[in-house]
Amino acid sequence: MDFFEKIDLLIMCVAILLYVVLSTNQKIEHRQVTTKLFSGLIFGNLLVILLEIAIQAWNGRVDATSREVLFFVSTAQAILIPFATFLIFFYLDYQILQSVKKVLKRLKFFWGIVIVNALVVVTNHLHGLVFTIDKKGLLHLGLWDIVLWGIALLGFVILFADLYFNSNKTDVRKKKFLFLLCLPVLIGVLLQIFFMETFALWAGMTMAILLIHASLQNTLVTIDYLTGVFNRRELDEYVHYMLNKTAIGTASGIFVDIDKFKSINDNYGHLEGDDAIRTVASLIQQCLRKGDFLSRYGGDEFVIIPKTNDPENLRRLIETIRFAVNELNAKALKPYHISLSLGFDVYVGNNKDDFFALLDRHMYEEKRRKHIK
């Protein structure tokens, strides 16, 4: 009974991690580096926690076989701990930097720590820095444990610095979410440094993984899978919020339509059509400012909800998008030119259907003007 009382928190962590493994949709972010980081994070923590349970099961047994098993599982866990603790740092840092090159550069430093740690662990019988097992078969952690947690703490210092210096590039909601993810892990690291026998770190890591999992599942509901921008469901909810947060709602919008999109599909195939849609989505995103909202409306249509309601600012944004389209076409990367029709206005009222109808009408007016020309 005493054994289960000691590991009840660890069993709860294992159950949560197994739930995450079984319920994670394999299609989520399958093209992104975050998939590998998140998968490594889950399985690394799961394995380390299972080894911790094994350590608790064999800890305190005096026979020779039990001591050998305890030595083996303790060694294996000590080698794997950097994977479990540092991958959460790389996952969160990628969310901030959004740069594979920068993350891969820092991963080189990570592999250096992994190699040094492995060398210290496998030579532990010479110096006892990692752990010792006394005559009663009890495991005692050494000073190296504090060194590892100190390095993990340094990782979070770097993480918070990245979050601070990249605050202008990070959405407010995303920034709050990243801080929320850091909190349980940071508390766990601090508790692990001051109370080496605690399991708080694994509880904190498990909570962070569960929060990431919930965020990824939410992504399936709110993000358009083809383009990575918001989908129609999120657009409807956002516009409804914007128009109803005050008695008389006000919202500006830009309706974007790819001209002659059908001819792209007919002449070059639907895969090329999908690529054209992705290209336009990426191009528009690069033109937006912090706080602007971009969604795929349906098919080859997009809606932008700028943060500003100033018509002049809307015109400048549209000119920026048109300039970006012209630059893209000048590079001649595609056998066709991309052309966009954009309709914009500032709507006053509380009916989102009227809002979309207004923008749609302006967009078709531009199409008619082009045909006249």
C-alpha positions in Angstrom: 0.0 0.0 0.0 2.9 2.4 0.8 4.3 1.9 -2.7 1.0 3.0 -4.4 0.7 5.9 -2.0 4.2 7.1 -3.2 3.5 6.7 -6.9 -0.2 7.7 -7.2 0.7 11.1 -8.7 3.0 9.3 -11.2 0.2 6.9 -12.2 -2.1 9.9 -12.8 0.6 11.4 -15.1 0.9 8.2 -17.0 -2.9 7.9 -17.5 -3.0 11.5 -18.8 -0.1 11.0 -21.2 -1.6 7.8 -22.6 -4.9 9.7 -23.1 -3.0 12.3 -25.1 -1.2 9.7 -27.2 -4.5 7.8 -28.0 -6.6 10.9 -28.7 -4.1 13.0 -30.7 -5.2 13.5 -34.3 -2.3 12.3 -36.4 -3.2 14.9 -39.1 -2.4 17.9 -36.8 0.5 19.9 -38.1 1.9 16.8 -39.9 4.1 19.0 -42.1 5.5 21.1 -39.2 8.6 20.6 -37.0 6.3 21.0 -33.9 4.9 17.5 -34.6 8.3 15.9 -33.9 9.0 18.0 -30.9 5.6 17.3 -29.4 5.8 13.6 -30.1 9.3 13.5 -28.5 8.0 15.5 -25.6 5.1 13.0 -24.9 7.1 9.8 -25.2 10.2 11.2 -23.5 8.1 12.1 -20.4 6.1 8.9 -20.5 9.2 6.8 -20.5 10.9 8.8 -17.8 7.8 8.6 -15.5 7.6 4.8 -16.1 11.2 4.5 -15.1 10.5 6.6 -12.0 7.8 4.2 -11.1 10.3 1.3 -11.5 12.8 3.1 -9.3 10.2 3.5 -6.6 9.3 -0.2 -6.9 12.9 -1.4 -6.5 14.1 1.3 -4.1 15.0 0.0 -0.6 15.4 -3.7 -1.5 18.6 -5.1 -0.2 19.1 -8.2 -2.4 21.8 -8.1 -5.1 19.3 -8.6 -8.0 17.1 -5.7 -6.8 20.2 -3.4 -6.4 21.2 -4.2 -10.0 17.7 -3.5 -11.4 17.6 -0.2 -9.4 21.0 0.7 -10.8 19.9 0.0 -14.3 16.6 1.9 -14.3 18.2 4.8 -12.4 20.9 5.0 -15.1 18.4 4.8 -17.9 16.3 7.6 -16.4 19.2 9.9 -15.8 20.3 9.6 -19.5 16.7 10.3 -20.7 15.9 13.2 -18.3 17.3 15.9 -20.7 14.9 14.7 -23.5 11.9 15.0 -21.2 12.8 18.4 -19.7 14.4 20.3 -22.6 12.0 19.4 -25.5 9.3 21.4 -23.8 11.7 24.4 -24.1 12.3 23.8 -27.8 8.6 23.3 -28.5 7.7 26.6 -26.8 10.7 28.5 -28.3 9.6 27.4 -31.8 6.2 28.8 -31.2 7.8 32.2 -30.4 10.6 32.3 -33.1 8.7 30.4 -35.8 12.1 29.6 -37.3 13.3 26.1 -38.0 16.9 27.3 -38.6 17.1 29.0 -35.2 15.6 26.0 -33.3 17.9 23.6 -35.1 20.9 25.7 -34.2 19.9 25.6 -30.5 19.3 21.8 -30.8 23.0 21.4 -31.5 23.6 22.9 -28.0 21.0 20.5 -26.7 22.8 17.5 -28.2 26.0 18.7 -26.5 24.3 18.6 -23.1 22.8 15.2 -23.9 26.3 13.7 -24.7 27.9 15.3 -21.6 25.1 14.1 -19.4 25.3 10.6 -20.9 29.1 10.5 -20.2 28.6 11.7 -16.6 25.9 9.1 -16.1 27.7 6.0 -17.5 30.8 6.9 -15.4 28.7 7.4 -12.3 30.3 4.4 -10.6 33.6 6.3 -10.5 32.4 9.5 -8.9 28.8 9.1 -7.7 27.8 12.6 -8.9 24.5 11.3 -10.4 23.3 8.9 -7.7 24.4 6.4 -5.1 22.8 3.3 -3.7 23.5 2.6 0.0 23.8 -0.7 1.8 20.0 -0.7 2.5 19.3 -0.5 -1.2 18.1 3.2 -1.0 18.7 5.5 -3.9 20.3 8.9 -3.1 20.5 11.6 -5.9 23.8 13.4 -6.3 24.8 17.0 -7.2 24.5 16.3 -10.9 20.7 16.3 -10.5 20.8 20.0 -9.4 23.1 20.8 -12.4 20.5 19.3 -14.8 17.6 21.3 -13.3 19.8 24.4 -13.3 20.3 24.0 -17.1 16.6 23.5 -17.5 16.0 26.7 -15.5 18.5 28.5 -17.8 16.4 27.3 -20.8 13.3 29.1 -19.3 15.3 32.3 -18.8 16.2 32.1 -22.6 12.5 31.3 -23.3 11.2 34.4 -21.4 13.9 36.6 -23.1 12.8 35.4 -26.5 9.2 36.0 -25.6 10.1 39.6 -24.5 12.2 40.5 -27.5 9.7 39.0 -29.9 6.6 40.4 -28.2 5.8 42.6 -31.3 5.7 39.5 -33.5 3.6 37.4 -31.0 -0.1 37.6 -30.8 -1.4 38.6 -27.4 -3.5 35.5 -27.0 -0.6 33.3 -28.0 1.7 35.1 -25.6 -0.7 34.5 -22.7 -1.0 30.9 -23.6 2.8 30.4 -23.8 3.1 32.0 -20.3 0.4 29.6 -19.1 2.4 26.6 -20.5 5.6 27.8 -18.9 4.2 28.2 -15.4 3.6 24.6 -14.3 6.9 23.5 -15.7 8.8 26.4 -14.2 7.3 25.7 -10.8 8.1 22.0 -11.2 11.8 22.8 -12.0 12.1 25.1 -9.0 10.5 22.4 -6.7 12.8 19.8 -8.1 15.9 22.0 -7.3 14.9 22.6 -3.7 13.1 19.3 -3.0 14.9 16.7 -4.9 12.6 13.8 -3.9 9.5 15.5 -5.2 7.5 14.4 -8.4 6.2 18.0 -9.0 8.3 18.4 -12.2 6.6 15.4 -13.9 3.2 16.7 -12.8 4.0 20.1 -14.2 5.3 18.6 -17.5 2.2 16.5 -17.8 0.0 19.5 -17.3 1.8 21.5 -20.0 1.5 18.6 -22.4 -2.2 18.3 -21.7 -2.6 22.1 -22.4 -0.6 21.8 -25.7 -2.8 18.8 -26.7 -6.0 20.8 -25.9 -4.6 23.7 -28.0 -3.9 21.4 -31.0 -7.3 19.9 -30.8 -8.8 23.5 -30.8 -6.6 24.2 -33.9 -8.6 21.6 -35.8 -11.8 23.5 -35.0 -10.6 27.0 -35.8 -7.9 26.7 -38.4 -8.3 26.1 -42.1 -6.3 23.0 -42.9 -5.2 23.9 -46.4 -3.9 27.4 -45.7 -3.2 27.6 -41.9 -5.3 30.8 -41.5 -8.6 30.9 -39.6 -11.6 29.1 -41.0 -15.2 30.2 -41.6 -16.3 29.0 -38.2 -13.8 31.2 -36.4 -14.5 34.1 -38.8 -18.3 34.0 -38.0 -17.6 34.0 -34.3 -15.1 36.8 -34.5 -17.3 39.0 -36.6 -20.3 38.3 -34.3 -18.1 39.4 -31.3 -16.9 42.5 -33.1 -20.4 43.6 -34.0 -22.0 42.9 -30.7 -19.5 44.0 -28.1 -21.1 47.4 -28.2 -24.7 48.6 -28.7 -23.9 49.8 -32.2 -21.3 47.6 -33.7 -18.6 48.7 -36.0 -16.2 46.6 -38.0 -14.1 47.0 -41.1 -13.4 44.3 -43.6 -11.7 43.4 -46.8 -13.2 40.6 -49.0 -10.5 39.0 -51.2 -11.2 36.8 -54.3 -8.7 35.2 -56.7 -9.6 36.3 -60.2 -10.2 33.5 -62.8 -9.4 30.8 -60.3 -11.3 28.3 -62.3 -9.0 28.7 -65.2 -6.0 27.8 -62.9 -7.8 24.6 -61.9 -8.8 23.8 -65.5 -5.4 24.4 -67.0 -3.0 23.3 -64.3 -5.0 20.9 -62.1 -6.5 21.1 -58.7 -3.2 20.6 -56.9 -1.9 23.7 -58.5 -5.2 25.4 -57.6 -4.6 24.4 -53.9 -1.1 25.8 -54.1 -2.4 29.1 -55.5 -4.8 29.4 -52.5 -1.9 28.7 -50.1 0.3 31.2 -51.9 -2.4 33.9 -51.6 -3.0 33.2 -47.9 0.7 33.4 -47.2 1.1 36.6 -49.2 -1.8 38.3 -47.4 -0.4 37.3 -44.0 2.9 38.9 -44.8 1.1 42.2 -45.5 -1.0 42.3 -42.3 -0.1 44.1 -39.1 -0.3 42.9 -35.5 -3.9 42.4 -34.5 -5.3 42.0 -38.0 -7.5 38.9 -38.6 -7.3 36.7 -41.7 -9.7 33.9 -42.5 -10.5 31.7 -45.5 -14.1 32.4 -46.3 -14.6 29.5 -48.7 -13.1 28.2 -52.0 -10.7 30.9 -53.3 -12.1 33.7 -51.1 -10.6 35.3 -48.0 -11.8 37.9 -45.5 -9.5 40.3 -43.6 -10.7 42.1 -40.5 -8.2 44.8 -39.9 -7.7 46.3 -36.5 -8.3 49.8 -37.9 -11.7 51.3 -39.0 -10.0 54.1 -40.8 -10.9 53.9 -44.5 -7.5 55.5 -45.5 -5.6 52.8 -43.6 -7.7 50.1 -45.3 -6.8 51.6 -48.7 -3.1 51.5 -47.7 -3.4 47.9 -46.7 -5.0 47.0 -50.0 -2.2 48.8 -51.8 0.4 46.8 -49.8 -1.3 43.6 -50.9 -1.5 44.6 -54.5 2.2 45.6 -54.5 3.0 42.2 -53.0 1.0 40.4 -55.7 2.8 42.4 -58.4 6.2 41.5 -56.9 5.2 37.8 -56.9 4.1 37.9 -60.5 7.3 39.7 -61.5 9.3 36.7 -60.2 7.5 34.5 -62.7 7.6 31.5 -60.4 4.3 30.2 -61.7 3.1 29.7 -65.3 0.2 32.0 -64.6 -0.3 35.4 -62.9 -2.2 35.8 -59.7 -4.8 38.6 -59.7 -7.0 39.6 -56.7 -10.3 41.5 -56.5 -10.7 43.3 -53.1 -13.8 44.9 -51.7 -13.7 46.8 -48.5 -15.8 49.0 -46.3 -16.6 50.0 -42.7 -19.8 48.5 -41.5 -22.0 49.9 -38.7 -24.6 47.6 -37.3 -25.0 44.2 -35.6 -25.8 41.8 -38.4 -22.9 39.7 -39.6 -24.7 38.6 -42.8 -25.2 42.2 -43.8 -21.5 42.8 -43.1 -20.4 40.0 -45.4 -22.9 41.1 -48.1 -21.6 44.6 -48.0 -18.0 43.4 -48.6 -19.1 40.9 -51.2 -20.9 43.6 -53.1 -17.8 45.9 -53.2 -15.6 43.0 -54.3 -17.9 42.2 -57.3 -18.0 45.9 -58.1 -14.2 45.8 -58.5 -14.5 42.7 -60.7 -17.0 44.5 -63.0 -14.6 47.5 -63.2 -11.8 45.2 -64.3 -14.0 43.7 -67.0 -14.9 47.2 -68.2 -11.2 48.0 -68.4 
